[in-house]
Amino acid sequence: MVGETGGALGLLCSTELDGLGDQLPVRVLERELRERLGDWRITPLARIPHSHRADGGLAATPISTVGPDDFHLIVVSLSEPLDIPELPGKAVGVAVKAGKTGIEVLSTRDDVPNLGVLADRLVEPEVLTARVQHLQQLGRLPEHRYLVLHVTESTPLARLRPAVAKAAELLAIDHVVVLPTGTKPDDLGWPSLPHDAVLEDRLAVLANAAAVVAADEHVAAAAQAFGRTWVLFDPKSADKQAVEQFGSADQIVTAPSRLVTAMRRALKVERSAKAVRLLDEHLNAVARLAEETYARTGAVESRIALLAAENEALRTAHRQLHARLIAEREAMVEHMLSRSGDIGPDLATERRLHSELADRHRDVLAALEAERAELAAMRSTKLYRWTRLPRVVYGKLRGR
């Protein structure tokens, strides 16, 4: 294994496919596990050689080139059943569909909620806003409120289009935007995103939408993450069980004729944080398993030594930075003093007035000190002390 401060973690997801459910898990897992494991090396893995992520074309290491000692733990999250006979090393599944042979399942449930419900943690809101503005400039998004229609290769657009138009009318939405997965839809007269759009663009479209009609559980989960009103068109009820883990059964429709009714009910569905809590607990368990696996390799002592060395290096860098700041401040002061002769008339006048005021202040203090000394000398004379009683009586008589 690579001798680093932390361990090595592999992420086996459907990175060679271009669906939101293929690109989103690897990004969510990378962010969430890096936040929990800190200094670990996290590497995306691919099932086939020469594959790449549609998300920007970022490379993923083929699982066929991975040895049993390359990673302390492999986290598996595929959008379809696992088709690999044996994984090289210890593996744990997160929100996998089926075919879990050789994968440890930490949750007592058959599955955990879709990772898409954490999509709102991936990209900063200002980045999503900028993406929306760019898509509007390119003519991909309208300037006003819109409804997102997610379509796949099996979506019956001809039957679904009238129902989508009625749903948009119900919500007083004038525009519909098509979000395709794996296919380029026919020209419906509605603006459409490219089928291979990068993940940030897809999330920006969903985050800015007034409502979403999803064709799979992954788009529904992302819409749930951003608090959008959404319904799932699921004619075969393939995603019903998965969607009910983070949504409501009222948001699932099997026929276009029921879409408007479901959209009306979706307006009243309250967003629940239960799915997010379950996912956080599950990812915490995955991080603990990774740490335990790493500890069993006997690398704990070396890791502590590396952390101590890193801490000492940071302290040294802090001391050097402090000394540098002091030196730069002194150099700046010297530079300003060397140019003090080159000052404007206003500053020269202020300095002259300040000098005169300081002289007057010193004169007043000197006069006050002289009067105090004279008064003290007078009080110390015998005449002043002997006449004290007559002066007190006189003062009282005069005060009547």
Order of alpha helices (4+ residues) and beta strands (2+ residues): beta-alpha-beta-beta-beta-beta-alpha-beta-alpha-beta-alpha-beta-alpha-beta-alpha-beta-alpha-alpha-alpha-alpha-alpha-alpha
